[in-house]
Amino acid sequence: MYRLAFVLFATGVIAASAAISAHAQETTADFTATSFHFSDGSTLPQIRIHYVTLGTPQRDAHGEVTNAVLLMHGTTGTGQAFLTPAMRRELFAPGAPLDARRYFIVIPDGLGRGGSTKPSDGLHARFPHYGYGDVVEANHQLLVDGLHVTHLRLVLGTSMGGMQTWMWGERYPDMADALMPISSQPVAMAGRNGLWRQMVIGAIRHDPGWQDGDYTAQPTQWLRVMPIFTLMTGNPARMQASAPDRASTTRWYDSLVADAGHTDANDALYWFESSWDYDPAPQLPRIRARLIAVNFADDLINATDLGVMQQSVAKVPRGRFVELPETADSYGHQTLAHPEVWKPYLIELLNGAAK
């Protein structure tokens, strides 16, 4: 059964990739920014931003790119989150909302993750304590200095990328026509959302094997806390179906701990600490682009009962908020990985931004 599932998955990847590559160019590359200044006051001589592009830039009479789109991923992910079979089929295939024949789509690995410069490259805990603002700035330099893109048709982000989409609209209010933050709230990290993150941060910093970040072997005790991520991001009904008894729940827990072991502890520490500078609430009126924010009722990370979105979006001149109810198609916070659920609002956003 496992082998059959893998074959079907691989077939889906190949088919989805072929459907796009047959019509649009896909490129993987690295951009190097020099003398990069971090918001904590430190500087690195160079940072690397790894990225993938789909499609081809179109230019106006002045040589300016007119069809660029920026996609930003979540806290524990990379740009590959947007290159799954479902994403390719629902978003980039011919006739899809972000048809790669029409758009030039830029998908970076955020600073500190994937193929981009990160603590585990060598500096460990001496790496600058970057914030979300630094991730946004690195992506901005990739676009402007690396790809010579000065205007965007759309910025779309999921989870952390959604939070950075709010920041993007405030920092560069004239650069994008449309903004779509998914699974995020434009308020500082606090309450339940801040508490579970502090559990991970504290578990790493107090792990006897962490050694102030200068370990030679990966610390392991903190991994026992990492299933909290699944607990916060999953849908309860789906979790119950996946682990309906004690034995299956124990096996699931052990597999989550084992999976977390593939992550470098310093990288993970920086992932969860990097939200220290996130608080877009005071500057929401600066956002000029058309904006549709999409959240999910069963998302524990972005609790709907706080009433945050109703208050926040009212401050965005061209903003709208959609809260999708829990249904058979819900996956909690992880509904962000199912574009078939939120794609209709992307279509609405793009159609409205074009007017």
Rosetta blueprint (number, residue, H / E / L):
1 M L
2 Y H
3 R H
4 L H
5 A H
6 F H
7 V H
8 L H
9 F H
10 A H
11 T H
12 G H
13 V H
14 I H
15 A H
16 A H
17 S H
18 A H
19 A H
20 I H
21 S H
22 A L
23 H L
24 A L
25 Q L
26 E E
27 T E
28 T E
29 A E
30 D E
31 F E
32 T E
33 A E
34 T E
35 S E
36 F E
37 H E
38 F L
39 S L
40 D L
41 G L
42 S L
43 T E
44 L E
45 P E
46 Q E
47 I E
48 R E
49 I E
50 H E
51 Y E
52 V E
53 T E
54 L E
55 G L
56 T L
57 P L
58 Q L
59 R E
60 D L
61 A L
62 H L
63 G L
64 E L
65 V E
66 T L
67 N L
68 A E
69 V E
70 L E
71 L E
72 M E
73 H L
74 G L
75 T L
76 T L
77 G L
78 T L
79 G H
80 Q H
81 A H
82 F H
83 L L
84 T L
85 P H
86 A H
87 M H
88 R H
89 R H
90 E H
91 L H
92 F H
93 A L
94 P L
95 G L
96 A L
97 P L
98 L L
99 D L
100 A L
101 R L
102 R L
103 Y L
104 F E
105 I E
106 V E
107 I E
108 P E
109 D L
110 G L
111 L L
112 G L
113 R L
114 G L
115 G L
116 S L
117 T L
118 K L
119 P H
120 S H
121 D H
122 G L
123 L L
124 H H
125 A H
126 R H
127 F L
128 P L
129 H L
130 Y L
131 G L
132 Y H
133 G H
134 D H
135 V H
136 V H
137 E H
138 A H
139 N H
140 H H
141 Q H
142 L H
143 L H
144 V H
145 D H
146 G H
147 L L
148 H L
149 V L
150 T L
151 H L
152 L E
153 R L
154 L E
155 V E
156 L E
157 G E
158 T E
159 S L
160 M H
161 G H
162 G H
163 M H
164 Q H
165 T H
166 W H
167 M H
168 W H
169 G H
170 E H
171 R H
172 Y L
173 P L
174 D L
175 M L
176 A E
177 D L
178 A E
179 L E
180 M E
181 P E
182 I E
183 S L
184 S L
185 Q L
186 P L
187 V L
188 A L
189 M L
190 A L
191 G H
192 R H
193 N H
194 G H
195 L H
196 W H
197 R H
198 Q H
199 M H
200 V H
201 I H
202 G H
203 A H
204 I H
205 R H
206 H L
207 D L
208 P L
209 G L
210 W L
211 Q H
212 D H
213 G H
214 D L
215 Y L
216 T L
217 A L
218 Q L
219 P L
220 T L
221 Q H
222 W H
223 L H
224 R H
225 V H
226 M L
227 P H
228 I H
229 F H
230 T H
231 L H
232 M H
233 T H
234 G L
235 N L
236 P H
237 A H
238 R H
239 M H
240 Q H
241 A H
242 S H
243 A L
244 P L
245 D L
246 R H
247 A H
248 S H
249 T H
250 T H
251 R H
252 W H
253 Y H
254 D H
255 S H
256 L H
257 V H
258 A H
259 D H
260 A H
261 G L
262 H L
263 T L
264 D L
265 A H
266 N H
267 D H
268 A H
269 L H
270 Y H
271 W H
272 F H
273 E H
274 S H
275 S H
276 W H
277 D H
278 Y L
279 D L
280 P L
281 A H
282 P H
283 Q H
284 L H
285 P H
286 R H
287 I L
288 R L
289 A L
290 R E
291 L E
292 I E
293 A E
294 V E
295 N E
296 F E
297 A L
298 D L
299 D L
300 L L
301 I L
302 N L
303 A L
304 T H
305 D H
306 L H
307 G L
308 V H
309 M H
310 Q H
311 Q H
312 S H
313 V H
314 A L
315 K L
316 V L
317 P L
318 R L
319 G E
320 R E
321 F E
322 V E
323 E E
324 L E
325 P L
326 E L
327 T L
328 A L
329 D L
330 S L
331 Y L
332 G H
333 H H
334 Q H
335 T H
336 L H
337 A H
338 H L
339 P H
340 E H
341 V H
342 W H
343 K H
344 P H
345 Y H
346 L H
347 I H
348 E H
349 L H
350 L H
351 N H
352 G H
353 A H
354 A L
355 K L
